[in-house]
Amino acid sequence: MPTKLYCDFFGHNYEVTKKVTNHVKEYTCKCCKKQLTTNSNGKLTELTPKFQEINSALERIYNNRMMRLKQKSLSSSIC
């Protein structure tokens, strides 16, 4: 409970814990462990199970796209 009191008084101390895409990240407070993420408007919002599911799908799509772009650039540089 003292960490929550600290955050209530001084504010949260967030750090990036996961980079989903270039624009979407997940954050965790170092003190109270509160988790936030970036929503579709670019604002920070609480990381609910729904947002966790959205972020994992978004991360999967983003990683697949990056792999395809790498393969495409490799094959075009060989030709």
N, CA, C and O atoms as CSV, one atom per row, in Angstrom:
chain,resi,resn,atom,element,x,y,z
A,1,MET,N,N,0.806,-1.202,0.000
A,1,MET,CA,C,0.000,0.000,0.000
A,1,MET,C,C,0.851,1.268,0.000
A,1,MET,O,O,0.402,2.276,-0.546
A,2,PRO,N,N,2.066,1.276,0.587
A,2,PRO,CA,C,2.875,2.495,0.549
A,2,PRO,C,C,3.224,2.923,-0.876
A,2,PRO,O,O,3.344,4.119,-1.144
A,3,THR,N,N,3.392,1.957,-1.803
A,3,THR,CA,C,3.734,2.327,-3.175
A,3,THR,C,C,2.562,3.037,-3.842
A,3,THR,O,O,2.766,3.971,-4.617
A,4,LYS,N,N,1.333,2.603,-3.548
A,4,LYS,CA,C,0.170,3.282,-4.104
A,4,LYS,C,C,0.089,4.700,-3.560
A,4,LYS,O,O,-0.236,5.634,-4.294
A,5,LEU,N,N,0.377,4.857,-2.303
A,5,LEU,CA,C,0.367,6.177,-1.684
A,5,LEU,C,C,1.424,7.069,-2.339
A,5,LEU,O,O,1.174,8.249,-2.586
A,6,TYR,N,N,2.582,6.517,-2.614
A,6,TYR,CA,C,3.649,7.260,-3.295
A,6,TYR,C,C,3.163,7.736,-4.665
A,6,TYR,O,O,3.346,8.896,-5.031
A,7,CYS,N,N,2.533,6.812,-5.423
A,7,CYS,CA,C,2.049,7.165,-6.764
A,7,CYS,C,C,0.920,8.187,-6.692
A,7,CYS,O,O,0.836,9.077,-7.538
A,8,ASP,N,N,0.046,8.068,-5.684
A,8,ASP,CA,C,-1.024,9.048,-5.523
A,8,ASP,C,C,-0.456,10.439,-5.246
A,8,ASP,O,O,-0.997,11.442,-5.710
A,9,PHE,N,N,0.612,10.490,-4.505
A,9,PHE,CA,C,1.186,11.770,-4.111
A,9,PHE,C,C,2.096,12.363,-5.193
A,9,PHE,O,O,1.961,13.533,-5.550
A,10,PHE,N,N,3.017,11.554,-5.707
A,10,PHE,CA,C,4.020,12.041,-6.655
A,10,PHE,C,C,3.699,11.734,-8.112
A,10,PHE,O,O,4.299,12.325,-9.010
A,11,GLY,N,N,2.777,10.834,-8.359
A,11,GLY,CA,C,2.478,10.413,-9.725
A,11,GLY,C,C,3.207,9.125,-10.053
A,11,GLY,O,O,4.129,8.717,-9.347
A,12,HIS,N,N,2.785,8.498,-11.122
A,12,HIS,CA,C,3.359,7.211,-11.521
A,12,HIS,C,C,4.710,7.402,-12.199
A,12,HIS,O,O,5.000,8.462,-12.755
A,13,ASN,N,N,5.521,6.365,-12.143
A,13,ASN,CA,C,6.831,6.355,-12.792
A,13,ASN,C,C,6.801,5.239,-13.837
A,13,ASN,O,O,7.245,4.120,-13.578
A,14,TYR,N,N,6.269,5.559,-15.028
A,14,TYR,CA,C,6.070,4.545,-16.063
A,14,TYR,C,C,7.346,4.280,-16.847
A,14,TYR,O,O,8.156,5.177,-17.085
A,15,GLU,N,N,7.499,3.017,-17.242
A,15,GLU,CA,C,8.573,2.634,-18.160
A,15,GLU,C,C,7.961,1.745,-19.238
A,15,GLU,O,O,6.988,1.035,-18.985
A,16,VAL,N,N,8.533,1.787,-20.438
A,16,VAL,CA,C,8.044,0.954,-21.534
A,16,VAL,C,C,8.430,-0.489,-21.231
A,16,VAL,O,O,9.604,-0.800,-21.027
A,17,THR,N,N,7.428,-1.363,-21.205
A,17,THR,CA,C,7.704,-2.772,-20.941
A,17,THR,C,C,7.570,-3.631,-22.183
A,17,THR,O,O,8.087,-4.747,-22.230
A,18,LYS,N,N,6.868,-3.110,-23.204
A,18,LYS,CA,C,6.715,-3.877,-24.436
A,18,LYS,C,C,6.461,-2.914,-25.584
A,18,LYS,O,O,5.620,-2.020,-25.490
A,19,LYS,N,N,7.200,-3.110,-26.669
A,19,LYS,CA,C,7.000,-2.307,-27.868
A,19,LYS,C,C,6.198,-3.160,-28.849
A,19,LYS,O,O,6.743,-4.076,-29.467
A,20,VAL,N,N,4.906,-2.862,-28.993
A,20,VAL,CA,C,4.016,-3.649,-29.849
A,20,VAL,C,C,4.285,-3.310,-31.312
A,20,VAL,O,O,4.521,-4.206,-32.123
A,21,THR,N,N,4.250,-2.021,-31.654
A,21,THR,CA,C,4.602,-1.515,-32.984
A,21,THR,C,C,5.417,-0.242,-32.767
A,21,THR,O,O,5.802,0.076,-31.642
A,22,ASN,N,N,5.672,0.476,-33.849
A,22,ASN,CA,C,6.387,1.748,-33.699
A,22,ASN,C,C,5.569,2.769,-32.916
A,22,ASN,O,O,6.131,3.650,-32.265
A,23,HIS,N,N,4.244,2.654,-32.978
A,23,HIS,CA,C,3.374,3.647,-32.355
A,23,HIS,C,C,2.662,3.146,-31.101
A,23,HIS,O,O,2.179,3.954,-30.308
A,24,VAL,N,N,2.588,1.847,-30.910
A,24,VAL,CA,C,1.858,1.273,-29.769
A,24,VAL,C,C,2.852,0.616,-28.823
A,24,VAL,O,O,3.667,-0.216,-29.223
A,25,LYS,N,N,2.763,1.011,-27.560
A,25,LYS,CA,C,3.653,0.457,-26.529
A,25,LYS,C,C,2.835,0.141,-25.290
A,25,LYS,O,O,1.738,0.666,-25.098
A,26,GLU,N,N,3.386,-0.723,-24.457
A,26,GLU,CA,C,2.783,-1.012,-23.162
A,26,GLU,C,C,3.715,-0.477,-22.088
A,26,GLU,O,O,4.935,-0.595,-22.198
A,27,TYR,N,N,3.138,0.107,-21.053
A,27,TYR,CA,C,3.888,0.747,-19.974
A,27,TYR,C,C,3.494,0.136,-18.635
A,27,TYR,O,O,2.354,-0.293,-18.451
A,28,THR,N,N,4.443,0.098,-17.700
A,28,THR,CA,C,4.179,-0.356,-16.340
A,28,THR,C,C,4.810,0.633,-15.376
A,28,THR,O,O,5.941,1.074,-15.582
A,29,CYS,N,N,4.074,0.984,-14.314
A,29,CYS,CA,C,4.607,1.846,-13.275
A,29,CYS,C,C,5.622,1.045,-12.466
A,29,CYS,O,O,5.338,-0.078,-12.050
A,30,LYS,N,N,6.800,1.614,-12.244
A,30,LYS,CA,C,7.848,0.922,-11.484
A,30,LYS,C,C,7.448,0.693,-10.035
A,30,LYS,O,O,7.908,-0.259,-9.403
A,31,CYS,N,N,6.594,1.561,-9.509
A,31,CYS,CA,C,6.224,1.466,-8.083
A,31,CYS,C,C,5.034,0.550,-7.838
A,31,CYS,O,O,5.147,-0.439,-7.114
A,32,CYS,N,N,3.887,0.876,-8.443
A,32,CYS,CA,C,2.648,0.155,-8.121
A,32,CYS,C,C,2.270,-0.903,-9.152
A,32,CYS,O,O,1.280,-1.611,-8.970
A,33,LYS,N,N,3.041,-1.022,-10.232
A,33,LYS,CA,C,2.838,-2.025,-11.282
A,33,LYS,C,C,1.573,-1.800,-12.102
A,33,LYS,O,O,1.111,-2.729,-12.765
A,34,LYS,N,N,0.999,-0.600,-12.080
A,34,LYS,CA,C,-0.160,-0.295,-12.918
A,34,LYS,C,C,0.287,-0.335,-14.377
A,34,LYS,O,O,1.361,0.159,-14.719
A,35,GLN,N,N,-0.557,-0.937,-15.246
A,35,GLN,CA,C,-0.191,-1.102,-16.642
A,35,GLN,C,C,-1.079,-0.245,-17.537
A,35,GLN,O,O,-2.292,-0.162,-17.341
A,36,LEU,N,N,-0.448,0.391,-18.526
A,36,LEU,CA,C,-1.151,1.207,-19.508
A,36,LEU,C,C,-0.709,0.801,-20.900
A,36,LEU,O,O,0.323,0.153,-21.072
A,37,THR,N,N,-1.498,1.187,-21.892
A,37,THR,CA,C,-1.127,0.995,-23.283
A,37,THR,C,C,-1.622,2.186,-24.083
A,37,THR,O,O,-2.384,3.010,-23.577
A,38,THR,N,N,-1.191,2.275,-25.320
A,38,THR,CA,C,-1.631,3.337,-26.207
A,38,THR,C,C,-2.899,2.866,-26.910
A,38,THR,O,O,-2.931,1.761,-27.451
A,39,ASN,N,N,-3.949,3.698,-26.906
A,39,ASN,CA,C,-5.185,3.309,-27.594
A,39,ASN,C,C,-5.156,3.803,-29.032
A,39,ASN,O,O,-4.138,4.323,-29.489
A,40,SER,N,N,-6.265,3.644,-29.749
A,40,SER,CA,C,-6.313,3.998,-31.172
A,40,SER,C,C,-6.174,5.495,-31.415
A,40,SER,O,O,-5.839,5.911,-32.524
A,41,ASN,N,N,-6.426,6.307,-30.396
A,41,ASN,CA,C,-6.276,7.757,-30.529
A,41,ASN,C,C,-4.898,8.249,-30.111
A,41,ASN,O,O,-4.624,9.448,-30.165
A,42,GLY,N,N,-4.027,7.330,-29.692
A,42,GLY,CA,C,-2.694,7.716,-29.257
A,42,GLY,C,C,-2.619,8.123,-27.797
A,42,GLY,O,O,-1.569,8.558,-27.325
A,43,LYS,N,N,-3.722,7.985,-27.080
A,43,LYS,CA,C,-3.767,8.326,-25.655
A,43,LYS,C,C,-3.450,7.090,-24.824
A,43,LYS,O,O,-3.637,5.962,-25.280
A,44,LEU,N,N,-2.970,7.308,-23.602
A,44,LEU,CA,C,-2.714,6.195,-22.697
A,44,LEU,C,C,-4.010,5.755,-22.045
A,44,LEU,O,O,-4.813,6.582,-21.611
A,45,THR,N,N,-4.209,4.448,-21.978
A,45,THR,CA,C,-5.397,3.871,-21.365
A,45,THR,C,C,-4.995,2.627,-20.591
A,45,THR,O,O,-3.953,2.033,-20.867
A,46,GLU,N,N,-5.809,2.232,-19.630
A,46,GLU,CA,C,-5.489,1.080,-18.803
A,46,GLU,C,C,-5.415,-0.190,-19.651
A,46,GLU,O,O,-6.231,-0.388,-20.552
A,47,LEU,N,N,-4.450,-1.034,-19.365
A,47,LEU,CA,C,-4.241,-2.268,-20.120
A,47,LEU,C,C,-5.180,-3.346,-19.592
A,47,LEU,O,O,-4.850,-4.069,-18.653
A,48,THR,N,N,-6.348,-3.443,-20.207
A,48,THR,CA,C,-7.344,-4.443,-19.835
A,48,THR,C,C,-7.094,-5.711,-20.646
A,48,THR,O,O,-6.318,-5.682,-21.602
A,49,PRO,N,N,-7.734,-6.823,-20.285
A,49,PRO,CA,C,-7.578,-8.038,-21.094
A,49,PRO,C,C,-7.950,-7.820,-22.564
A,49,PRO,O,O,-7.333,-8.412,-23.450
A,50,LYS,N,N,-8.951,-6.978,-22.828
A,50,LYS,CA,C,-9.342,-6.677,-24.207
A,50,LYS,C,C,-8.200,-5.993,-24.953
A,50,LYS,O,O,-7.903,-6.355,-26.092
A,51,PHE,N,N,-7.553,-5.001,-24.319
A,51,PHE,CA,C,-6.432,-4.318,-24.956
A,51,PHE,C,C,-5.218,-5.244,-25.089
A,51,PHE,O,O,-4.460,-5.120,-26.052
A,52,GLN,N,N,-5.019,-6.163,-24.149
A,52,GLN,CA,C,-3.927,-7.133,-24.270
A,52,GLN,C,C,-4.136,-8.007,-25.501
A,52,GLN,O,O,-3.192,-8.293,-26.238
A,53,GLU,N,N,-5.383,-8.431,-25.716
A,53,GLU,CA,C,-5.706,-9.253,-26.879
A,53,GLU,C,C,-5.501,-8.466,-28.171
A,53,GLU,O,O,-4.943,-8.985,-29.138
A,54,ILE,N,N,-5.950,-7.218,-28.185
A,54,ILE,CA,C,-5.771,-6.356,-29.360
A,54,ILE,C,C,-4.284,-6.152,-29.642
A,54,ILE,O,O,-3.851,-6.243,-30.790
A,55,ASN,N,N,-3.503,-5.876,-28.596
A,55,ASN,CA,C,-2.070,-5.648,-28.774
A,55,ASN,C,C,-1.352,-6.886,-29.288
A,55,ASN,O,O,-0.451,-6.771,-30.118
A,56,SER,N,N,-1.731,-8.068,-28.812
A,56,SER,CA,C,-1.054,-9.284,-29.286
A,56,SER,C,C,-1.379,-9.540,-30.755
A,56,SER,O,O,-0.502,-9.955,-31.514
A,57,ALA,N,N,-2.633,-9.297,-31.171
A,57,ALA,CA,C,-2.994,-9.450,-32.585
A,57,ALA,C,C,-2.263,-8.412,-33.430
A,57,ALA,O,O,-1.752,-8.728,-34.504
A,58,LEU,N,N,-2.215,-7.187,-32.949
A,58,LEU,CA,C,-1.525,-6.110,-33.659
A,58,LEU,C,C,-0.035,-6.416,-33.800
A,58,LEU,O,O,0.558,-6.177,-34.852
A,59,GLU,N,N,0.559,-6.944,-32.742
A,59,GLU,CA,C,1.980,-7.294,-32.773
A,59,GLU,C,C,2.251,-8.411,-33.785
A,59,GLU,O,O,3.237,-8.368,-34.520
A,60,ARG,N,N,1.372,-9.401,-33.813
A,60,ARG,CA,C,1.525,-10.516,-34.756
A,60,ARG,C,C,1.444,-10.011,-36.200
A,60,ARG,O,O,2.266,-10.389,-37.035
A,61,ILE,N,N,0.455,-9.157,-36.498
A,61,ILE,CA,C,0.299,-8.592,-37.841
A,61,ILE,C,C,1.515,-7.745,-38.205
A,61,ILE,O,O,2.039,-7.850,-39.314
A,62,TYR,N,N,1.958,-6.911,-37.278
A,62,TYR,CA,C,3.103,-6.030,-37.509
A,62,TYR,C,C,4.375,-6.838,-37.792
A,62,TYR,O,O,5.118,-6.528,-38.723
A,63,ASN,N,N,4.619,-7.874,-36.985
A,63,ASN,CA,C,5.818,-8.699,-37.184
A,63,ASN,C,C,5.768,-9.445,-38.511
A,63,ASN,O,O,6.790,-9.558,-39.189
A,64,ASN,N,N,4.599,-9.958,-38.897
A,64,ASN,CA,C,4.466,-10.632,-40.191
A,64,ASN,C,C,4.756,-9.670,-41.335
A,64,ASN,O,O,5.432,-10.032,-42.298
A,65,ARG,N,N,4.251,-8.455,-41.232
A,65,ARG,CA,C,4.483,-7.454,-42.274
A,65,ARG,C,C,5.968,-7.100,-42.368
A,65,ARG,O,O,6.501,-6.965,-43.469
A,66,MET,N,N,6.634,-6.951,-41.231
A,66,MET,CA,C,8.056,-6.621,-41.239
A,66,MET,C,C,8.878,-7.747,-41.858
A,66,MET,O,O,9.832,-7.495,-42.593
A,67,MET,N,N,8.504,-8.988,-41.556
A,67,MET,CA,C,9.218,-10.132,-42.153
A,67,MET,C,C,9.031,-10.149,-43.674
A,67,MET,O,O,9.988,-10.391,-44.410
A,68,ARG,N,N,7.804,-9.894,-44.150
A,68,ARG,CA,C,7.554,-9.863,-45.587
A,68,ARG,C,C,8.341,-8.745,-46.258
A,68,ARG,O,O,8.882,-8.938,-47.346
A,69,LEU,N,N,8.411,-7.575,-45.618
A,69,LEU,CA,C,9.168,-6.464,-46.198
A,69,LEU,C,C,10.653,-6.785,-46.273
A,69,LEU,O,O,11.315,-6.432,-47.248
A,70,LYS,N,N,11.188,-7.458,-45.240
A,70,LYS,CA,C,12.599,-7.851,-45.260
A,70,LYS,C,C,12.871,-8.843,-46.385
A,70,LYS,O,O,13.864,-8.719,-47.102
A,71,GLN,N,N,11.986,-9.830,-46.538
A,71,GLN,CA,C,12.168,-10.829,-47.588
A,71,GLN,C,C,12.071,-10.180,-48.968
A,71,GLN,O,O,12.826,-10.519,-49.880
A,72,LYS,N,N,11.133,-9.246,-49.109
A,72,LYS,CA,C,10.946,-8.566,-50.394
A,72,LYS,C,C,12.180,-7.735,-50.746
A,72,LYS,O,O,12.610,-7.723,-51.900
A,73,SER,N,N,12.756,-7.033,-49.750
A,73,SER,CA,C,13.924,-6.209,-50.018
A,73,SER,C,C,15.150,-7.071,-50.306
A,73,SER,O,O,15.999,-6.693,-51.114
A,74,LEU,N,N,15.244,-8.226,-49.649
A,74,LEU,CA,C,16.351,-9.143,-49.937
A,74,LEU,C,C,16.264,-9.700,-51.332
A,74,LEU,O,O,17.271,-9.752,-52.038
A,75,SER,N,N,15.083,-10.118,-51.751
A,75,SER,CA,C,14.928,-10.701,-53.089
A,75,SER,C,C,15.116,-9.630,-54.168
A,75,SER,O,O,15.637,-9.938,-55.240
A,76,SER,N,N,14.712,-8.397,-53.917
A,76,SER,CA,C,14.906,-7.352,-54.923
A,76,SER,C,C,16.356,-6.900,-55.009
A,76,SER,O,O,16.800,-6.444,-56.063
A,77,SER,N,N,17.098,-7.019,-53.916
A,77,SER,CA,C,18.506,-6.633,-53.950
A,77,SER,C,C,19.364,-7.705,-54.636
A,77,SER,O,O,20.449,-7.400,-55.130
A,78,ILE,N,N,18.895,-8.932,-54.669
A,78,ILE,CA,C,19.627,-10.013,-55.314
A,78,ILE,C,C,19.486,-9.924,-56.839
A,78,ILE,O,O,20.431,-10.214,-57.574
A,79,CYS,N,N,18.311,-9.527,-57.301
A,79,CYS,CA,C,18.048,-9.482,-58.759
A,79,CYS,C,C,18.749,-8.358,-59.449
A,79,CYS,O,O,18.619,-8.202,-60.663
